[in-house]
């Protein structure tokens, strides 16, 4: 897998993105679950950000 992006400035997002680093250790058949978890986490962070405004 290519290098992960630099920090985003939001610790919650950074933790989610860092979790994608485990893709290289997993069989491809398990990648969808990792992406689903990341997507759900990012949706949650975005919803929280909208509520905070």
C-alpha positions as CSV (number, residue, x, y, z in Angstrom):
1,X,0.0,0.0,0.0
2,X,1.2,3.5,-0.6
3,X,2.1,5.9,2.2
4,X,-0.7,7.3,4.3
5,X,-1.3,11.0,4.1
6,X,0.1,13.4,6.6
7,X,-2.0,14.4,9.7
8,X,-5.2,16.1,9.0
9,X,-5.3,18.2,12.2
10,X,-8.2,16.3,13.6
11,X,-7.1,13.5,16.0
12,X,-10.3,11.5,15.3
13,X,-9.8,11.5,11.5
14,X,-6.1,10.8,11.9
15,X,-6.9,7.7,14.0
16,X,-9.3,6.5,11.4
17,X,-6.9,7.0,8.5
18,X,-4.1,5.3,10.5
19,X,-6.4,2.3,10.8
20,X,-6.2,1.9,7.0
21,X,-2.6,1.1,7.5
22,X,-3.5,-2.4,8.5
23,X,-4.8,-3.2,5.0
24,X,-1.4,-4.5,4.0
25,X,-1.6,-7.2,6.7
26,X,-5.0,-8.4,5.8
27,X,-6.3,-10.6,3.0
28,X,-8.1,-8.6,0.3
29,X,-11.3,-10.3,1.2
30,X,-11.2,-8.4,4.5
31,X,-10.6,-5.0,3.0
32,X,-14.2,-4.1,2.5
33,X,-14.8,-4.4,6.3
34,X,-11.9,-2.1,7.0
35,X,-13.2,0.5,4.5
36,X,-16.7,0.2,5.9
37,X,-15.4,0.9,9.4
38,X,-13.4,3.9,8.2
39,X,-16.3,5.3,6.3
40,X,-18.7,4.9,9.3
41,X,-16.1,6.6,11.5
42,X,-15.6,9.5,9.1
43,X,-19.4,9.9,8.8
44,X,-19.6,10.1,12.5
45,X,-16.8,12.7,12.8
46,X,-18.5,14.8,10.1
47,X,-21.9,14.6,11.8
48,X,-20.3,15.7,15.0
49,X,-18.5,18.6,13.3
50,X,-21.8,19.8,11.8
51,X,-23.5,19.6,15.2
52,X,-20.7,21.7,16.8
53,X,-21.3,24.6,14.4
